[in-house]
Amino acid sequence: MEQTILLTGGSGYVGGRLLQRLAVDGRNVRCLARNPERITALVPPGTELIRGDVLEYQSLQTALAGIDTAFY
């Protein structure tokens, strides 16, 4: 069974590079963004992009559903 990784901060310097590296490694990635439309072009194919904010409990709880590892 493949693990799924949650990544926050995918539009930032470190998060963006980590996102690319995870995609190259063939990892299942869910990327949480406050404004996903702003980073759609930066997200590698196969990455799940969802709207949310780590400071909002409900969106964070939704983002973490089914996640094995998270990078903040």
N, C-alpha and C positions, 0 to 999 in steps of 0.2 A: 504494500500500500504506500503510495506516495504521500509525503508530508506536504502540507500547505503552510506557506510563510506569509505572515502579515507584515507589511512594511508601511511605516508612516514616514512622512517627510520625503516622499519620492521626488518632489519638485526641488528639493534643496541640493546643495553641492554633494554632500556625502551620500544622502539617500538616493539621489539620481544615479550615481555611479554604482551603488550597491544594487539598485534595481536592474541596471544593465548587466552586471556580473551574474546575478541570480538567473536572469533570462538566458544568458550564454551557457550557464551550467544546466539548463533545462529544468529549473525548479518551478513548482507551482507557486505563484505569487498573487496575493491580494494586496492591492495598494489603496490605502485610505488617504483621501484628500478632501480638504474643505471645499475646494473648487476644482473638481475633476476635469471640467471642460478646459481649464488652463493648462493641464499637463497631458491631455489625450495624445497629442502628437509625440510626446516623449516616452510614452509607455510602450514597451515591446509587445508584439502580438502574443496572445495567450495569457496576458496579465489581466486579472480581474481588477477593475477600477471601480471603487465605491466612494460615495459621498459620506463624509463624516468628520468628526472632530474628536481628538483624544480627550478633550476637556468636557465632552458631553457623554455622560454615562451610557445612555441608550445607544448612541451611534457606535461607541466603543464596544459595547456588549455585542451588538450585531456584527461588527467587524471581526471580533474574536471567535465567533461561532465556527467550529470546525478547524480552528487553527492549531498547529502543532508548535510553531516557533514564531516569535514576534521580534521585530527590530524597530526600535523607537529612536 
